[in-house]
Amino acid sequence: MKDLVAKINAEIETFKTESEALAEKGVKAAGARARKSSLEIEKLLKEFRKVSIEESKK
């Protein structure tokens, strides 16, 4: 579970960095990387939800 949370936090940091590069500097490639990162965050959060539910049943 701790590993999963660390992955989520790392991906959120990546998203922050890329979205700021897009918004502030207008780097178009950063937009694509931010979108990719947002999809990865979505997958990780779904996995977290599954693990969290399993842990609460114990």
ChimeraX attribute file (.defattr): number of C-alpha atoms within 10 A of each C-alpha:
attribute: neighborCount
match mode: 1-to-1
recipient: residues
	/A:1	11
	/A:2	7
	/A:3	8
	/A:4	14
	/A:5	13
	/A:6	11
	/A:7	16
	/A:8	19
	/A:9	14
	/A:10	13
	/A:11	19
	/A:12	17
	/A:13	13
	/A:14	16
	/A:15	22
	/A:16	15
	/A:17	14
	/A:18	21
	/A:19	22
	/A:20	16
	/A:21	17
	/A:22	18
	/A:23	12
	/A:24	8
	/A:25	10
	/A:26	12
	/A:27	14
	/A:28	13
	/A:29	11
	/A:30	19
	/A:31	18
	/A:32	14
	/A:33	16
	/A:34	22
	/A:35	14
	/A:36	12
	/A:37	20
	/A:38	17
	/A:39	12
	/A:40	17
	/A:41	19
	/A:42	12
	/A:43	12
	/A:44	18
	/A:45	16
	/A:46	12
	/A:47	13
	/A:48	16
	/A:49	11
	/A:50	11
	/A:51	13
	/A:52	12
	/A:53	10
	/A:54	10
	/A:55	10
	/A:56	7
	/A:57	6
	/A:58	5
